[in-house]
Amino acid sequence: AAAPAAPRPAATVPGQCAPTDRPHGPEHSVRPAPLGEPAPEQLAAVQCAGFVRQLAIETFAAQIMTLPLIAFVFERYSPLSFFANLLVVPVIPFAMLLSFVAGSLSWLFGSIQLFGAPAELLLRYITTVVDRFARVPAADGQLSLDVPLLIAAYCMLGVILVYLWRKTKYRFTDYN
């Protein structure tokens, strides 16, 4: 009888989830993945975790980069907008696509009710999430910047970005 396969070590690729403690090997009908890659049953979880992490990082970056301008123009900000955006941003492209399809088909066939229903569902979801977050008592905060502070904020963000870029030697063209 063959000796049972040793469990795979934890994933070493940055951003991958660590594998579970489930046994691997032919006796468990699970094909061991190459070192550093998730096993087939873990691939969906790793991809989901990667999507959520990427969504959170991009949402946070967008919030940081727009906060000075929002404070300058609207003189307020929402501390909960990050969490609302995590729920809303993934469906925006689908809502846009379905709205375009509904508009195009209604132009050709004259009725938007039938074709617009899927877009309406997504748009209602978006407005419901935004409305629910807006009702939370801590959803609104005062923050105003004048022009010199706005310029200083963006200069400071620029210095931080250049510092991080030089420190990490991150090449955006390698990952986008």
C-alpha positions, 0 to 999 in steps of 0.5 A: 500500500502506498503511503498517504501523501503529505499535506501541502504547505501553506500557499506562499504566493502573496494574496492567496488563502492558506489551504485547508487542513483537509487530507490530500492524495489519491486515497481522498480523490483530490488531485494535489495541486503544484506547490504554491497553487490552490487545489481545485476545491479551493480555487473558487475560495481563493478567487473570491478572496482575491476579488474581495481584496482587490475590490477593497484596495481599489475602493480604499484608494478611490476614497483616499484620492477623492476625499480632498475634492469631496471635502472641498466641493461638498464640505462633508464626507461619509465615513460609511461610504467605503462599506456601501461601495463594497456592496454597490461597486461590483454591480455597477457594470452590470447595471450599466450594461443592462440599462444600455440593452434595455434602452437599445431594445426599447428603441427597436421594439418600443417598450422598455418595461419587459427589457428594463426589468433586470436593469431596474432590479439592479438599480433598485438594489443600488439605491436601497443600499445607498439609502440604508447606509444614509439612514445610519446616524454616523453616515454623515460628517462635516469636513471642509477644505479651502483651496490651499488645504486642497492643494496641500492635501494632493501634494501630500498624497503625491509625495506619499505615492512617490515614496511608496512607489520608490520603496516598493518598486511596484510596476503598474504595467506588470499587473494591469 
